[in-house]
Amino acid sequence: MRLTENTIPSYCTVLIIGGGPAGSSAATYLAQSGIDAVVLEKSVFPRNQVGESLIPNFWKFSDLLGVSEKIQQEGFVVKSGGIFAWNGQIRQVDFSKFGHSRPGLHVERDIFDDLLLEHAQSCGATVFNQVVVKNVDFSDPLQLRVSFTDKRGEANAEGSIHCEYVIDASGHSSFLAGQLGTRQTVSSNLNFLSIWGYFNNTQYLGVDRQSHTTDYLKVIPPVTFVMSYADGWIWHIVLREKTSVGLVVHTDRTKGMNKAQREAFFKETCLAAPYLNQLLAPGEYIEGSLHYRPDYSYYSTRICSENYYCIGDAAAFVDPIFSHGVQNAFYNANISTLAIKESLKHRRNRGRYSQLCESRMQQFYGFSRALALGDYGCNGVNRALVKPLMKAMPPLELELLFLVSQVTNRSENFTQLARESGVWPDLDPDTSGQGTETIELFL
């Protein structure tokens, strides 16, 4: 059980709303720089969270945080890539063929997030669980007042804390975007919601393209298995003691369903899906494990100001088919805290630092939306910001994303951006593809 301070202070330099990967990473960076950071997290950790597939890019951020060794010691499932069964074609992606010397991971997010938050504390950040932020008062731009409800005791206690900066890492609830009215729902023919649950004793797909029991996880690395079906797409992510399975479906598919009906729909869909039903056949659904998230994709028109920063899912979220969520959280935490640290050194320029941070984060979010969604130039995607990012990305990373977008039939936006940015000659679809191959499965 994590030890926390008993009394919430009346003042801190940076107040962080939420203790997920974005919030804990921001707290770590600030504490490492000697800046007092307080995290107010509404839940008790460990807590359930979705998003168990991590692509290898996350290691560069875990190195900066100084938490890589702790992650390795935890012994999460190592994955070597992905297999996509999409519209009748099966393709395998091998991370090592795209310049990655370190693997991806399948992580239990309750354990992973708890590890990150404990690391932030070990670096000097102060964390309070079961404290719900209610409002941020911006009337004095140099000293914000954050009101909260402290639910740690038998009776809820109202209180407030003053700070110079607020970092909103509240996740899908997008606390500040809601308060400020900047959150926008994605308007797209790929506007999804998600339903997910967990199974025991299933089989998994290995890097050898065959199915195995979980007894072989340390011998034959798994892949993340993703497949399309009539209403959207499905993920299958094997963990150490259970398997995460999720349906990403069009918003109107489950309209009007209650919880029991959604659970029945989930089970029926999983058991009817080819390949997936064979992997799940020896297992059993964990009753009560179903979760549901509507309004799946959204963005915020303003995510940074001179005294606040919205990071991670609190700023934007897109269909997670490319596993960008945790990477976005790490990236945002890194550059937002850099902006705050520079602002504390040069207070007259803090508006400028926030503008630079806004551009960089909108650039990254815009790239994710352009890659995953089907409406080119919509949903807050600023092409003028995205194209320079594409030019700066390592060629092999660009090629990996291009090929996966082709496999999932979402390459139109990527192709247009690549042509406009001038990187298209290096992404010739007739010559690319050495890192993916069409395969057969042996289940």
C-alpha positions, -999 to +999 in steps of 0.1 A: +000+000+000+014+034-010+022+058+018+010+094+013+012+126+032-018+130+056-025+167+050-028+183+016-007+214+016-022+249+010+003+256-018+026+239-044+043+251-075+026+225-098-007+207-091-012+176-112-047+162-117-045+125-121-019+098-114-019+078-146+011+075-169+008+112-180+004+125-145+030+103-128+055+110-155+050+148-152+054+145-114+086+125-118+102+150-142+093+179-119+105+162-088+138+153-104+143+190-111+136+200-075+102+215-083+074+207-057+047+188-075+015+175-059-007+148-075-044+146-067-058+113-079-094+104-075-090+066-074-072+042-052-043+025-069-039-001-083-070+005-104-084-010-136-074+006-168-074-004-205-045+000-229-023-030-223-002-030-255+029-008-255+050-003-287+088-001-283+090+037-285+080+040-249+114+028-237+131+061-245+107+079-222+111+053-194+148+057-197+144+095-192+122+089-162+147+064-147+121+037-144+132+012-171+149-011-146+118-013-124+096-021-155+120-049-166+121-063-130+083-065-130+085-092-157+057-080-180+050-101-211+074-093-239+059-089-274+077-090-307+052-073-330+017-077-342-005-098-365-033-082-383-062-102-398-079-075-419-105-079-446-094-114-455-057-107-455-033-117-426-001-097-422+027-099-396+047-070-383+081-076-367+094-046-347+131-057-350+129-051-388+121-015-382+151-006-362+138-015-327+163-033-306+140-034-275+106-052-275+071-040-270+052-051-239+019-064-228+012-049-194-014-052-167-022-015-166-032-015-129+003-028-120+021-007-146+004+026-136+009+018-099+046+012-106+049+046-124+031+065-096+052+049-069+083+058-089+072+095-089+069+094-052+103+078-048+116+108-068+101+133-044+066+140-058+037+141-032+007+119-041-028+120-026-053+093-036-091+095-033-090+133-038-114+146-065-107+180-081-139+200-085-128+233-100-098+254-111-102+291-104-082+312-130-092+346-117-057+353-105-035+340-134-003+341-112-019+319-084-045+294-093-069+280-067-078+244-071-109+232-052-112+195-043-132+170-023-110+148+000-127+114+002-101+096+023-120+099+056-154+089+067-168+123+058-160+140+025-139+171+033-139+202+010-106+220+005-084+239-019-048+243-028-030+272-046-004+267-073+013+285-101+006+258-127-020+231-132-013+200-153-045+182-162-037+145-166-073+134-156-076+110-185-108+104-204-128+127-182-108+156-196-115+177-165-101+211-177-114+207-213-148+202-198-146+231-175-133+254-202-155+241-230-127+231-253-134+194-258-148+184-292-162+151-302-146+136-333-170+138-363-160+109-385-173+077-401-148+061-378-163+074-346-161+045-322-168+033-287-151+004-270-163-026-250-137-049-234-134-077-209-110-104-197-107-142-202-088-169-183-069-199-197-070-188-234-044-195-260-023-168-277-007-162-310+031-165-309+057-149-331+059-183-348+023-177-360+010-206-340-014-207-310+000-217-276-011-220-240+002-193-216+027-219-203+049-209-233+048-171-228+085-169-217+096-193-244+077-182-275+070-144-274+034-134-283+022-108-307-007-084-303-035-098-324-058-074-341-086-083-366-114-065-384-150-076-384-183-063-398-188-036-371-153-025-364-122-043-350-111-065-322-079-068-301-065-098-283-037-091-258-024-119-237-012-110-202+005-131-175-027-144-158-055-134-182-062-121-217-076-087-226-102-088-254-118-056-267-143-046-294-140-012-310-174-006-327-193+022-344-212+043-319-246+033-332-240-004-329-248-007-292-272+022-290-299+016-265-282-014-249-281-018-212-251-034-194-265-069-196-272-065-233-237-051-240-222-081-221-242-105-242-233-087-274-196-088-264-196-126-257-215-134-288-192-113-310-161-128-295-173-164-299-184-158-335-152-141-347-129-164-367-094-170-353-105-153-320-130-179-312-103-206-315-080-187-292-107-183-266-121-218-269-102-234-240-108-204-217-137-188-199-149-152-196-142-136-163-177-126-151-180-090-141-149-079-160-168-060-188-160-023-193-175+002-216-163+036-229-185+058-251-174+089-269-142+072-277-125+098-299-123+135-291-099+164-291-095+198-274-092+231-293-068+245-266-046+223-245-019+247-232-019+282-216+005+302-196-007+285-164-022+252-174-013+221-196-036+193-206-017+161-213-024+125-222-060+115-227-071+147-209-062+165-241-073+141-268-079+105-276-082+087-309-091+051-320-063+032-303-055+009-332-019+020-334-013+019-296-003+056-293-021+063-261+006+056-235+033+070-258+013+102-262+011+104-224+048+100-220+056+125-247+032+152-234+045+148-199+081+153-211+075+185-232+049+201-209+072+199-178+101+212-200+079+242-208+071+247-171+107+244-160+117+270-186+088+292-176+099+292-139+134+303-150+121+330-174+086+340-161+081+368-187+083+342-215+059+317-200+032+325-226+057+318-254+067+285-238+031+274-236+025+283-272+055+262-283+042+233-262+007+237-276+021+234-312+042+204-304+014+185-287-012+194-313+013+183-339+016+149-322-022+144-316-029+156-351-006+130-366-023+103-345-058+114-357-047+118-393-033+083-392-063+066-375-093+085-388-108+086-422-117+122-427-087+140-442-083+176-429-111+173-403-112+167-365-088+195-356-059+181-377-036+210-386-017+197-416+008+226-414+019+212-380+018+175-389+039+176-421+071+189-403+067+161-378+067+135-406+098+151-421+116+148-388+105+112-380+130+083-386+124+067-420+119+032-405+093+045-380+074+062-408+075+031-429+062+010-401+032+033-396+026+036-433+025-002-437+003-008-407-021+019-420-022+001-453-030-032-437-059-016-418-071+003-448-065+037-432-036+049-454-054+077-474-046+104-448-011+092-443-005+090-480-017+125-487+004+139-458+034+120-469+031+134-504+026+170-492+055+168-468+079+154-494+086+121-477+066+100-501+096+089-523+109+070-493+075+054-488+069+039-522+042+013-517+057-008-545+090-012-527+081-009-490+071-039-468+102-058-459+091-056-422+057-071-429+047-102-447+015-121-457+012-152-435-010-181-426-021-189-390-019-224-375-044-225-347 
